[in-house]
Amino acid sequence: MKIDGNIGTDLTKVAAQAQEAEASGYSGAWTAELAHDPFMPLLLAAEHTEELEIGTSIAVAFARSPMTLANTAWDLQAYSKGRFVLGLGSQIKPHIEKRFSMEWSNPAARMREMGLAIRAIWNTWLTGEKLEFRGEFYKHTLMTPMFSPDASDLEGFGPPKMFLAGVGPLMTEVAGEAFDGFICHGFTTE
């Protein structure tokens, strides 16, 4: 059985928290996007641990583009040597529109497409194939060599797993369809 825990986002404490989690036998340690960025602490956690899986639980997907998420996840996966999990969630409409100033519509369909777009971007970086993702919400059709990370960055472990947090049957279905795992919200019911 795997047991995970949380680490904070205080950059002065996260290295010690991650080391303590690893020494205590935790399988993974997660950050959440609350008052601080969830990705920066994971770089420190990766640097100061050897085996601890690290991930976001969650990063707000709709506050970012598939390209920015693909790039950040790629770098954390490479630096952690295959220990990163990209955990995404949709957040709710008022936060997306009023806090992040981003568009909100059809969250389940948009999230499905977000996951597929990220995978298409990673595939282009891994194979050198032309980026040709055209969806209802996202379109990615330009990737020049200068902006493509080297496929050897992920040699031996491949791209990160993606987990989706969700509430309700539609987002649960999307998790099974386009993601590698599901993060249950604290008030998820049957």
Rosetta constraint file for C-alpha pairs under 8 A:
AtomPair CA 2 CA 26 HARMONIC 7.36 0.50
AtomPair CA 2 CA 27 HARMONIC 5.52 0.50
AtomPair CA 2 CA 28 HARMONIC 7.94 0.50
AtomPair CA 3 CA 26 HARMONIC 5.44 0.50
AtomPair CA 3 CA 27 HARMONIC 5.39 0.50
AtomPair CA 3 CA 28 HARMONIC 6.85 0.50
AtomPair CA 4 CA 26 HARMONIC 5.46 0.50
AtomPair CA 4 CA 27 HARMONIC 5.38 0.50
AtomPair CA 4 CA 28 HARMONIC 4.44 0.50
AtomPair CA 4 CA 29 HARMONIC 5.56 0.50
AtomPair CA 4 CA 30 HARMONIC 7.56 0.50
AtomPair CA 5 CA 21 HARMONIC 7.37 0.50
AtomPair CA 5 CA 26 HARMONIC 6.86 0.50
AtomPair CA 5 CA 28 HARMONIC 6.32 0.50
AtomPair CA 5 CA 29 HARMONIC 4.87 0.50
AtomPair CA 5 CA 30 HARMONIC 6.32 0.50
AtomPair CA 6 CA 29 HARMONIC 5.03 0.50
AtomPair CA 6 CA 30 HARMONIC 4.64 0.50
AtomPair CA 6 CA 31 HARMONIC 5.98 0.50
AtomPair CA 7 CA 14 HARMONIC 6.38 0.50
AtomPair CA 7 CA 17 HARMONIC 6.05 0.50
AtomPair CA 7 CA 18 HARMONIC 6.55 0.50
AtomPair CA 7 CA 29 HARMONIC 5.98 0.50
AtomPair CA 7 CA 30 HARMONIC 5.83 0.50
AtomPair CA 7 CA 31 HARMONIC 5.72 0.50
AtomPair CA 8 CA 13 HARMONIC 7.65 0.50
AtomPair CA 8 CA 14 HARMONIC 6.05 0.50
AtomPair CA 8 CA 17 HARMONIC 7.69 0.50
AtomPair CA 8 CA 31 HARMONIC 6.19 0.50
AtomPair CA 8 CA 32 HARMONIC 7.96 0.50
AtomPair CA 8 CA 41 HARMONIC 7.67 0.50
AtomPair CA 9 CA 13 HARMONIC 7.94 0.50
AtomPair CA 9 CA 14 HARMONIC 6.46 0.50
AtomPair CA 9 CA 31 HARMONIC 6.81 0.50
AtomPair CA 9 CA 36 HARMONIC 6.41 0.50
AtomPair CA 9 CA 37 HARMONIC 7.46 0.50
AtomPair CA 9 CA 38 HARMONIC 6.79 0.50
AtomPair CA 9 CA 40 HARMONIC 7.92 0.50
AtomPair CA 9 CA 41 HARMONIC 5.63 0.50
AtomPair CA 10 CA 14 HARMONIC 5.97 0.50
AtomPair CA 10 CA 41 HARMONIC 7.43 0.50
AtomPair CA 11 CA 15 HARMONIC 7.58 0.50
AtomPair CA 11 CA 40 HARMONIC 7.92 0.50
AtomPair CA 11 CA 41 HARMONIC 5.96 0.50
AtomPair CA 11 CA 44 HARMONIC 7.76 0.50
AtomPair CA 13 CA 17 HARMONIC 6.24 0.50
AtomPair CA 14 CA 18 HARMONIC 6.00 0.50
AtomPair CA 14 CA 41 HARMONIC 6.24 0.50
AtomPair CA 14 CA 44 HARMONIC 6.87 0.50
AtomPair CA 14 CA 45 HARMONIC 6.50 0.50
AtomPair CA 15 CA 19 HARMONIC 6.19 0.50
AtomPair CA 15 CA 41 HARMONIC 7.96 0.50
AtomPair CA 15 CA 44 HARMONIC 5.61 0.50
AtomPair CA 15 CA 45 HARMONIC 5.23 0.50
AtomPair CA 15 CA 47 HARMONIC 7.91 0.50
AtomPair CA 15 CA 48 HARMONIC 5.86 0.50
AtomPair CA 16 CA 20 HARMONIC 6.03 0.50
AtomPair CA 16 CA 48 HARMONIC 7.96 0.50
AtomPair CA 17 CA 21 HARMONIC 6.16 0.50
AtomPair CA 18 CA 22 HARMONIC 6.20 0.50
AtomPair CA 18 CA 29 HARMONIC 6.94 0.50
AtomPair CA 18 CA 45 HARMONIC 5.37 0.50
AtomPair CA 18 CA 48 HARMONIC 7.20 0.50
AtomPair CA 18 CA 49 HARMONIC 6.83 0.50
AtomPair CA 18 CA 52 HARMONIC 7.83 0.50
AtomPair CA 19 CA 23 HARMONIC 6.05 0.50
AtomPair CA 19 CA 45 HARMONIC 7.54 0.50
AtomPair CA 19 CA 48 HARMONIC 6.38 0.50
AtomPair CA 19 CA 49 HARMONIC 5.87 0.50
AtomPair CA 20 CA 24 HARMONIC 5.98 0.50
AtomPair CA 21 CA 25 HARMONIC 6.49 0.50
AtomPair CA 21 CA 26 HARMONIC 5.39 0.50
AtomPair CA 21 CA 28 HARMONIC 7.85 0.50
AtomPair CA 21 CA 29 HARMONIC 7.14 0.50
AtomPair CA 21 CA 52 HARMONIC 7.89 0.50
AtomPair CA 22 CA 26 HARMONIC 5.41 0.50
AtomPair CA 22 CA 27 HARMONIC 7.14 0.50
AtomPair CA 22 CA 28 HARMONIC 7.80 0.50
AtomPair CA 22 CA 49 HARMONIC 6.95 0.50
AtomPair CA 22 CA 51 HARMONIC 7.32 0.50
AtomPair CA 22 CA 52 HARMONIC 5.67 0.50
AtomPair CA 26 CA 52 HARMONIC 7.19 0.50
AtomPair CA 27 CA 51 HARMONIC 7.90 0.50
AtomPair CA 27 CA 52 HARMONIC 5.64 0.50
AtomPair CA 27 CA 53 HARMONIC 6.13 0.50
AtomPair CA 28 CA 52 HARMONIC 5.15 0.50
AtomPair CA 28 CA 53 HARMONIC 4.24 0.50
AtomPair CA 28 CA 54 HARMONIC 5.53 0.50
AtomPair CA 28 CA 55 HARMONIC 7.71 0.50
AtomPair CA 29 CA 52 HARMONIC 6.93 0.50
AtomPair CA 29 CA 53 HARMONIC 6.30 0.50
AtomPair CA 29 CA 54 HARMONIC 5.06 0.50
AtomPair CA 29 CA 55 HARMONIC 6.60 0.50
AtomPair CA 30 CA 54 HARMONIC 5.75 0.50
AtomPair CA 30 CA 55 HARMONIC 4.87 0.50
AtomPair CA 30 CA 56 HARMONIC 5.32 0.50
AtomPair CA 30 CA 57 HARMONIC 5.80 0.50
AtomPair CA 31 CA 38 HARMONIC 5.43 0.50
AtomPair CA 31 CA 39 HARMONIC 7.67 0.50
AtomPair CA 31 CA 41 HARMONIC 7.58 0.50
AtomPair CA 31 CA 42 HARMONIC 7.50 0.50
AtomPair CA 31 CA 55 HARMONIC 6.51 0.50
AtomPair CA 31 CA 56 HARMONIC 4.96 0.50
AtomPair CA 31 CA 57 HARMONIC 5.72 0.50
AtomPair CA 31 CA 58 HARMONIC 7.01 0.50
AtomPair CA 32 CA 38 HARMONIC 5.45 0.50
AtomPair CA 32 CA 56 HARMONIC 5.81 0.50
AtomPair CA 32 CA 57 HARMONIC 4.99 0.50
AtomPair CA 32 CA 58 HARMONIC 4.98 0.50
AtomPair CA 32 CA 59 HARMONIC 6.47 0.50
AtomPair CA 33 CA 37 HARMONIC 5.72 0.50
AtomPair CA 33 CA 38 HARMONIC 4.90 0.50
AtomPair CA 33 CA 56 HARMONIC 7.74 0.50
AtomPair CA 33 CA 57 HARMONIC 7.58 0.50
AtomPair CA 33 CA 58 HARMONIC 5.99 0.50
AtomPair CA 33 CA 59 HARMONIC 5.33 0.50
AtomPair CA 33 CA 60 HARMONIC 6.86 0.50
AtomPair CA 34 CA 38 HARMONIC 7.82 0.50
AtomPair CA 37 CA 41 HARMONIC 7.93 0.50
AtomPair CA 38 CA 42 HARMONIC 7.32 0.50
AtomPair CA 38 CA 56 HARMONIC 6.26 0.50
AtomPair CA 38 CA 58 HARMONIC 7.65 0.50
AtomPair CA 38 CA 59 HARMONIC 6.32 0.50
AtomPair CA 39 CA 43 HARMONIC 6.98 0.50
AtomPair CA 39 CA 56 HARMONIC 7.12 0.50
AtomPair CA 39 CA 72 HARMONIC 7.85 0.50
AtomPair CA 40 CA 44 HARMONIC 7.18 0.50
AtomPair CA 41 CA 45 HARMONIC 6.27 0.50
AtomPair CA 42 CA 46 HARMONIC 5.95 0.50
AtomPair CA 42 CA 54 HARMONIC 6.53 0.50
AtomPair CA 42 CA 55 HARMONIC 7.12 0.50
AtomPair CA 42 CA 76 HARMONIC 7.60 0.50
AtomPair CA 43 CA 47 HARMONIC 6.22 0.50
AtomPair CA 43 CA 76 HARMONIC 6.59 0.50
AtomPair CA 43 CA 79 HARMONIC 7.59 0.50
AtomPair CA 43 CA 80 HARMONIC 7.78 0.50
AtomPair CA 44 CA 48 HARMONIC 6.25 0.50
AtomPair CA 45 CA 49 HARMONIC 6.16 0.50
AtomPair CA 45 CA 54 HARMONIC 7.41 0.50
AtomPair CA 46 CA 50 HARMONIC 7.29 0.50
AtomPair CA 46 CA 52 HARMONIC 7.84 0.50
AtomPair CA 46 CA 54 HARMONIC 7.27 0.50
AtomPair CA 46 CA 79 HARMONIC 7.02 0.50
AtomPair CA 46 CA 80 HARMONIC 5.03 0.50
AtomPair CA 47 CA 79 HARMONIC 7.83 0.50
AtomPair CA 47 CA 80 HARMONIC 7.24 0.50
AtomPair CA 51 CA 83 HARMONIC 7.41 0.50
AtomPair CA 52 CA 83 HARMONIC 7.01 0.50
AtomPair CA 53 CA 83 HARMONIC 4.65 0.50
AtomPair CA 53 CA 84 HARMONIC 6.05 0.50
AtomPair CA 53 CA 85 HARMONIC 7.52 0.50
AtomPair CA 54 CA 83 HARMONIC 5.96 0.50
AtomPair CA 54 CA 84 HARMONIC 4.97 0.50
AtomPair CA 54 CA 85 HARMONIC 6.25 0.50
AtomPair CA 55 CA 84 HARMONIC 5.36 0.50
AtomPair CA 55 CA 85 HARMONIC 4.47 0.50
AtomPair CA 55 CA 86 HARMONIC 5.76 0.50
AtomPair CA 55 CA 87 HARMONIC 6.35 0.50
AtomPair CA 56 CA 85 HARMONIC 6.75 0.50
AtomPair CA 56 CA 86 HARMONIC 5.76 0.50
AtomPair CA 56 CA 87 HARMONIC 4.73 0.50
AtomPair CA 56 CA 88 HARMONIC 7.15 0.50
AtomPair CA 57 CA 87 HARMONIC 5.15 0.50
AtomPair CA 57 CA 88 HARMONIC 6.84 0.50
AtomPair CA 57 CA 165 HARMONIC 7.71 0.50
AtomPair CA 57 CA 183 HARMONIC 7.53 0.50
AtomPair CA 58 CA 87 HARMONIC 5.04 0.50
AtomPair CA 58 CA 88 HARMONIC 5.01 0.50
AtomPair CA 58 CA 89 HARMONIC 5.77 0.50
AtomPair CA 58 CA 165 HARMONIC 7.17 0.50
AtomPair CA 59 CA 86 HARMONIC 7.85 0.50
AtomPair CA 59 CA 87 HARMONIC 6.23 0.50
AtomPair CA 59 CA 88 HARMONIC 4.97 0.50
AtomPair CA 59 CA 89 HARMONIC 6.22 0.50
AtomPair CA 60 CA 64 HARMONIC 7.35 0.50
AtomPair CA 60 CA 88 HARMONIC 5.92 0.50
AtomPair CA 60 CA 89 HARMONIC 5.26 0.50
AtomPair CA 60 CA 90 HARMONIC 5.82 0.50
AtomPair CA 60 CA 91 HARMONIC 6.19 0.50
AtomPair CA 61 CA 65 HARMONIC 7.49 0.50
AtomPair CA 61 CA 69 HARMONIC 7.85 0.50
AtomPair CA 61 CA 88 HARMONIC 5.50 0.50
AtomPair CA 61 CA 89 HARMONIC 5.70 0.50
AtomPair CA 61 CA 90 HARMONIC 5.64 0.50
AtomPair CA 61 CA 91 HARMONIC 7.91 0.50
AtomPair CA 61 CA 111 HARMONIC 7.84 0.50
AtomPair CA 62 CA 90 HARMONIC 5.91 0.50
AtomPair CA 62 CA 91 HARMONIC 7.64 0.50
AtomPair CA 62 CA 96 HARMONIC 6.71 0.50
AtomPair CA 62 CA 102 HARMONIC 7.15 0.50
AtomPair CA 62 CA 103 HARMONIC 7.84 0.50
AtomPair CA 62 CA 104 HARMONIC 7.75 0.50
AtomPair CA 63 CA 96 HARMONIC 6.41 0.50
AtomPair CA 63 CA 100 HARMONIC 5.85 0.50
AtomPair CA 63 CA 102 HARMONIC 6.31 0.50
AtomPair CA 64 CA 68 HARMONIC 6.46 0.50
AtomPair CA 64 CA 69 HARMONIC 6.74 0.50
AtomPair CA 65 CA 69 HARMONIC 6.36 0.50
AtomPair CA 66 CA 70 HARMONIC 5.91 0.50
AtomPair CA 66 CA 114 HARMONIC 5.84 0.50
AtomPair CA 66 CA 115 HARMONIC 7.70 0.50
AtomPair CA 66 CA 117 HARMONIC 6.14 0.50
AtomPair CA 66 CA 118 HARMONIC 5.27 0.50
AtomPair CA 66 CA 138 HARMONIC 7.87 0.50
AtomPair CA 67 CA 71 HARMONIC 6.13 0.50
AtomPair CA 67 CA 118 HARMONIC 6.70 0.50
AtomPair CA 67 CA 121 HARMONIC 7.13 0.50
AtomPair CA 68 CA 72 HARMONIC 6.17 0.50
AtomPair CA 69 CA 73 HARMONIC 5.94 0.50
AtomPair CA 69 CA 118 HARMONIC 7.29 0.50
AtomPair CA 70 CA 74 HARMONIC 5.98 0.50
AtomPair CA 70 CA 118 HARMONIC 5.38 0.50
AtomPair CA 70 CA 119 HARMONIC 7.90 0.50
AtomPair CA 70 CA 121 HARMONIC 6.85 0.50
AtomPair CA 70 CA 122 HARMONIC 6.79 0.50
AtomPair CA 71 CA 75 HARMONIC 6.29 0.50
AtomPair CA 72 CA 76 HARMONIC 6.30 0.50
AtomPair CA 73 CA 77 HARMONIC 5.96 0.50
AtomPair CA 73 CA 84 HARMONIC 7.42 0.50
AtomPair CA 73 CA 85 HARMONIC 7.87 0.50
AtomPair CA 73 CA 86 HARMONIC 6.34 0.50
AtomPair CA 73 CA 160 HARMONIC 6.90 0.50
AtomPair CA 74 CA 78 HARMONIC 6.12 0.50
AtomPair CA 74 CA 122 HARMONIC 7.91 0.50
AtomPair CA 74 CA 154 HARMONIC 7.96 0.50
AtomPair CA 74 CA 159 HARMONIC 6.68 0.50
AtomPair CA 74 CA 160 HARMONIC 7.15 0.50
AtomPair CA 75 CA 79 HARMONIC 6.05 0.50
AtomPair CA 76 CA 80 HARMONIC 5.88 0.50
AtomPair CA 76 CA 84 HARMONIC 6.22 0.50
AtomPair CA 77 CA 81 HARMONIC 5.94 0.50
AtomPair CA 77 CA 82 HARMONIC 4.97 0.50
AtomPair CA 77 CA 83 HARMONIC 6.14 0.50
AtomPair CA 77 CA 84 HARMONIC 4.95 0.50
AtomPair CA 77 CA 85 HARMONIC 7.83 0.50
AtomPair CA 77 CA 154 HARMONIC 7.22 0.50
AtomPair CA 77 CA 159 HARMONIC 6.86 0.50
AtomPair CA 77 CA 160 HARMONIC 5.92 0.50
AtomPair CA 78 CA 82 HARMONIC 6.28 0.50
AtomPair CA 78 CA 153 HARMONIC 5.49 0.50
AtomPair CA 78 CA 154 HARMONIC 5.52 0.50
AtomPair CA 80 CA 84 HARMONIC 6.52 0.50
AtomPair CA 81 CA 154 HARMONIC 7.47 0.50
AtomPair CA 81 CA 157 HARMONIC 7.30 0.50
AtomPair CA 82 CA 154 HARMONIC 7.29 0.50
AtomPair CA 82 CA 157 HARMONIC 5.35 0.50
AtomPair CA 82 CA 158 HARMONIC 7.08 0.50
AtomPair CA 82 CA 159 HARMONIC 7.61 0.50
AtomPair CA 82 CA 160 HARMONIC 6.79 0.50
AtomPair CA 83 CA 160 HARMONIC 7.63 0.50
AtomPair CA 84 CA 160 HARMONIC 5.80 0.50
AtomPair CA 84 CA 161 HARMONIC 7.30 0.50
AtomPair CA 85 CA 160 HARMONIC 5.52 0.50
AtomPair CA 85 CA 161 HARMONIC 5.03 0.50
AtomPair CA 85 CA 162 HARMONIC 5.77 0.50
AtomPair CA 85 CA 163 HARMONIC 7.06 0.50
AtomPair CA 86 CA 160 HARMONIC 6.66 0.50
AtomPair CA 86 CA 161 HARMONIC 6.24 0.50
AtomPair CA 86 CA 162 HARMONIC 4.70 0.50
AtomPair CA 86 CA 163 HARMONIC 6.15 0.50
AtomPair CA 87 CA 162 HARMONIC 5.73 0.50
AtomPair CA 87 CA 163 HARMONIC 4.55 0.50
AtomPair CA 87 CA 164 HARMONIC 5.69 0.50
AtomPair CA 87 CA 165 HARMONIC 7.14 0.50
AtomPair CA 87 CA 183 HARMONIC 7.81 0.50
AtomPair CA 88 CA 162 HARMONIC 7.48 0.50
AtomPair CA 88 CA 163 HARMONIC 6.26 0.50
AtomPair CA 88 CA 164 HARMONIC 5.02 0.50
AtomPair CA 88 CA 165 HARMONIC 6.11 0.50
AtomPair CA 89 CA 164 HARMONIC 5.87 0.50
AtomPair CA 89 CA 165 HARMONIC 4.91 0.50
AtomPair CA 89 CA 166 HARMONIC 6.66 0.50
AtomPair CA 90 CA 107 HARMONIC 6.87 0.50
AtomPair CA 90 CA 111 HARMONIC 7.24 0.50
AtomPair CA 90 CA 165 HARMONIC 7.72 0.50
AtomPair CA 90 CA 166 HARMONIC 7.74 0.50
AtomPair CA 91 CA 95 HARMONIC 6.77 0.50
AtomPair CA 91 CA 96 HARMONIC 6.88 0.50
AtomPair CA 92 CA 96 HARMONIC 6.37 0.50
AtomPair CA 93 CA 97 HARMONIC 6.03 0.50
AtomPair CA 93 CA 104 HARMONIC 6.05 0.50
AtomPair CA 94 CA 98 HARMONIC 5.46 0.50
AtomPair CA 94 CA 99 HARMONIC 7.25 0.50
AtomPair CA 95 CA 99 HARMONIC 4.84 0.50
AtomPair CA 95 CA 100 HARMONIC 6.42 0.50
AtomPair CA 96 CA 100 HARMONIC 5.03 0.50
AtomPair CA 96 CA 101 HARMONIC 6.16 0.50
AtomPair CA 96 CA 102 HARMONIC 5.52 0.50
AtomPair CA 96 CA 103 HARMONIC 6.89 0.50
AtomPair CA 96 CA 104 HARMONIC 6.54 0.50
AtomPair CA 97 CA 101 HARMONIC 4.60 0.50
AtomPair CA 97 CA 102 HARMONIC 5.06 0.50
AtomPair CA 97 CA 103 HARMONIC 6.01 0.50
AtomPair CA 97 CA 104 HARMONIC 6.52 0.50
AtomPair CA 98 CA 102 HARMONIC 7.84 0.50
AtomPair CA 105 CA 110 HARMONIC 7.33 0.50
AtomPair CA 106 CA 110 HARMONIC 5.90 0.50
AtomPair CA 107 CA 111 HARMONIC 5.89 0.50
AtomPair CA 108 CA 112 HARMONIC 6.16 0.50
AtomPair CA 108 CA 170 HARMONIC 6.02 0.50
AtomPair CA 108 CA 171 HARMONIC 5.32 0.50
AtomPair CA 108 CA 174 HARMONIC 6.57 0.50
AtomPair CA 109 CA 113 HARMONIC 6.28 0.50
AtomPair CA 109 CA 174 HARMONIC 7.87 0.50
AtomPair CA 110 CA 114 HARMONIC 6.06 0.50
AtomPair CA 110 CA 137 HARMONIC 6.35 0.50
AtomPair CA 111 CA 115 HARMONIC 6.27 0.50
AtomPair CA 111 CA 174 HARMONIC 7.36 0.50
AtomPair CA 112 CA 116 HARMONIC 6.37 0.50
AtomPair CA 112 CA 174 HARMONIC 5.59 0.50
AtomPair CA 112 CA 175 HARMONIC 7.82 0.50
AtomPair CA 112 CA 177 HARMONIC 7.66 0.50
AtomPair CA 112 CA 178 HARMONIC 5.93 0.50
AtomPair CA 113 CA 117 HARMONIC 5.91 0.50
AtomPair CA 113 CA 135 HARMONIC 6.84 0.50
AtomPair CA 113 CA 136 HARMONIC 7.97 0.50
AtomPair CA 113 CA 137 HARMONIC 7.25 0.50
AtomPair CA 113 CA 138 HARMONIC 7.30 0.50
AtomPair CA 114 CA 118 HARMONIC 6.21 0.50
AtomPair CA 114 CA 138 HARMONIC 7.36 0.50
AtomPair CA 115 CA 119 HARMONIC 6.33 0.50
AtomPair CA 115 CA 162 HARMONIC 7.86 0.50
AtomPair CA 115 CA 178 HARMONIC 5.90 0.50
AtomPair CA 115 CA 179 HARMONIC 6.66 0.50
AtomPair CA 116 CA 120 HARMONIC 6.16 0.50
AtomPair CA 116 CA 178 HARMONIC 6.42 0.50
AtomPair CA 117 CA 121 HARMONIC 6.25 0.50
AtomPair CA 117 CA 133 HARMONIC 6.41 0.50
AtomPair CA 117 CA 138 HARMONIC 7.32 0.50
AtomPair CA 117 CA 140 HARMONIC 7.61 0.50
AtomPair CA 118 CA 122 HARMONIC 6.27 0.50
AtomPair CA 119 CA 123 HARMONIC 6.06 0.50
AtomPair CA 120 CA 124 HARMONIC 6.32 0.50
AtomPair CA 120 CA 131 HARMONIC 7.07 0.50
AtomPair CA 120 CA 132 HARMONIC 7.88 0.50
AtomPair CA 120 CA 133 HARMONIC 6.65 0.50
AtomPair CA 121 CA 125 HARMONIC 6.43 0.50
AtomPair CA 121 CA 131 HARMONIC 6.62 0.50
AtomPair CA 121 CA 140 HARMONIC 7.90 0.50
AtomPair CA 122 CA 126 HARMONIC 6.08 0.50
AtomPair CA 122 CA 159 HARMONIC 7.05 0.50
AtomPair CA 123 CA 127 HARMONIC 5.89 0.50
AtomPair CA 123 CA 128 HARMONIC 7.71 0.50
AtomPair CA 123 CA 129 HARMONIC 7.46 0.50
AtomPair CA 124 CA 128 HARMONIC 5.02 0.50
AtomPair CA 124 CA 129 HARMONIC 4.98 0.50
AtomPair CA 124 CA 130 HARMONIC 6.22 0.50
AtomPair CA 124 CA 131 HARMONIC 5.67 0.50
AtomPair CA 125 CA 129 HARMONIC 7.73 0.50
AtomPair CA 125 CA 148 HARMONIC 5.74 0.50
AtomPair CA 125 CA 149 HARMONIC 6.23 0.50
AtomPair CA 125 CA 150 HARMONIC 6.89 0.50
AtomPair CA 125 CA 151 HARMONIC 5.98 0.50
AtomPair CA 126 CA 150 HARMONIC 7.53 0.50
AtomPair CA 126 CA 151 HARMONIC 4.67 0.50
AtomPair CA 127 CA 151 HARMONIC 7.41 0.50
AtomPair CA 130 CA 141 HARMONIC 7.72 0.50
AtomPair CA 130 CA 143 HARMONIC 7.39 0.50
AtomPair CA 131 CA 140 HARMONIC 6.54 0.50
AtomPair CA 131 CA 141 HARMONIC 5.07 0.50
AtomPair CA 131 CA 142 HARMONIC 6.18 0.50
AtomPair CA 131 CA 143 HARMONIC 6.21 0.50
AtomPair CA 132 CA 139 HARMONIC 7.97 0.50
AtomPair CA 132 CA 140 HARMONIC 6.17 0.50
AtomPair CA 132 CA 141 HARMONIC 4.71 0.50
AtomPair CA 132 CA 142 HARMONIC 7.75 0.50
AtomPair CA 133 CA 138 HARMONIC 7.71 0.50
AtomPair CA 133 CA 139 HARMONIC 5.58 0.50
AtomPair CA 133 CA 140 HARMONIC 5.03 0.50
AtomPair CA 133 CA 141 HARMONIC 6.06 0.50
AtomPair CA 134 CA 138 HARMONIC 6.43 0.50
AtomPair CA 134 CA 139 HARMONIC 4.52 0.50
AtomPair CA 134 CA 140 HARMONIC 6.44 0.50
AtomPair CA 134 CA 141 HARMONIC 7.56 0.50
AtomPair CA 135 CA 139 HARMONIC 5.82 0.50
AtomPair CA 143 CA 147 HARMONIC 6.45 0.50
AtomPair CA 143 CA 148 HARMONIC 6.74 0.50
AtomPair CA 144 CA 148 HARMONIC 6.50 0.50
AtomPair CA 149 CA 153 HARMONIC 7.43 0.50
AtomPair CA 151 CA 155 HARMONIC 6.98 0.50
AtomPair CA 154 CA 158 HARMONIC 4.91 0.50
AtomPair CA 154 CA 159 HARMONIC 6.51 0.50
AtomPair CA 161 CA 179 HARMONIC 7.72 0.50
AtomPair CA 161 CA 180 HARMONIC 5.91 0.50
AtomPair CA 161 CA 181 HARMONIC 7.91 0.50
AtomPair CA 162 CA 179 HARMONIC 5.42 0.50
AtomPair CA 162 CA 180 HARMONIC 5.36 0.50
AtomPair CA 162 CA 181 HARMONIC 6.65 0.50
AtomPair CA 163 CA 175 HARMONIC 7.14 0.50
AtomPair CA 163 CA 179 HARMONIC 5.62 0.50
AtomPair CA 163 CA 180 HARMONIC 5.49 0.50
AtomPair CA 163 CA 181 HARMONIC 4.36 0.50
AtomPair CA 163 CA 182 HARMONIC 5.32 0.50
AtomPair CA 163 CA 183 HARMONIC 6.58 0.50
AtomPair CA 164 CA 175 HARMONIC 5.53 0.50
AtomPair CA 164 CA 179 HARMONIC 6.46 0.50
AtomPair CA 164 CA 180 HARMONIC 7.96 0.50
AtomPair CA 164 CA 181 HARMONIC 6.32 0.50
AtomPair CA 164 CA 182 HARMONIC 4.97 0.50
AtomPair CA 164 CA 183 HARMONIC 5.78 0.50
AtomPair CA 165 CA 171 HARMONIC 7.83 0.50
AtomPair CA 165 CA 175 HARMONIC 7.81 0.50
AtomPair CA 165 CA 182 HARMONIC 5.69 0.50
AtomPair CA 165 CA 183 HARMONIC 4.29 0.50
AtomPair CA 165 CA 184 HARMONIC 5.88 0.50
AtomPair CA 165 CA 185 HARMONIC 6.60 0.50
AtomPair CA 166 CA 171 HARMONIC 5.22 0.50
AtomPair CA 166 CA 172 HARMONIC 5.94 0.50
AtomPair CA 166 CA 175 HARMONIC 7.89 0.50
AtomPair CA 166 CA 182 HARMONIC 7.35 0.50
AtomPair CA 166 CA 183 HARMONIC 6.70 0.50
AtomPair CA 166 CA 184 HARMONIC 6.27 0.50
AtomPair CA 166 CA 185 HARMONIC 6.37 0.50
AtomPair CA 167 CA 171 HARMONIC 6.36 0.50
AtomPair CA 167 CA 172 HARMONIC 6.94 0.50
AtomPair CA 167 CA 184 HARMONIC 7.29 0.50
AtomPair CA 167 CA 185 HARMONIC 6.39 0.50
AtomPair CA 167 CA 187 HARMONIC 7.91 0.50
AtomPair CA 167 CA 188 HARMONIC 5.65 0.50
AtomPair CA 168 CA 172 HARMONIC 6.26 0.50
AtomPair CA 168 CA 188 HARMONIC 7.18 0.50
AtomPair CA 168 CA 189 HARMONIC 7.84 0.50
AtomPair CA 169 CA 173 HARMONIC 6.04 0.50
AtomPair CA 170 CA 174 HARMONIC 6.35 0.50
AtomPair CA 171 CA 175 HARMONIC 6.21 0.50
AtomPair CA 172 CA 176 HARMONIC 6.54 0.50
AtomPair CA 172 CA 182 HARMONIC 7.29 0.50
AtomPair CA 173 CA 177 HARMONIC 6.17 0.50
AtomPair CA 174 CA 178 HARMONIC 5.83 0.50
AtomPair CA 174 CA 179 HARMONIC 7.24 0.50
AtomPair CA 175 CA 179 HARMONIC 4.87 0.50
AtomPair CA 175 CA 180 HARMONIC 7.10 0.50
AtomPair CA 175 CA 181 HARMONIC 6.44 0.50
AtomPair CA 175 CA 182 HARMONIC 5.85 0.50
AtomPair CA 176 CA 180 HARMONIC 7.12 0.50
AtomPair CA 176 CA 181 HARMONIC 7.17 0.50
AtomPair CA 176 CA 182 HARMONIC 7.63 0.50
AtomPair CA 184 CA 188 HARMONIC 6.26 0.50
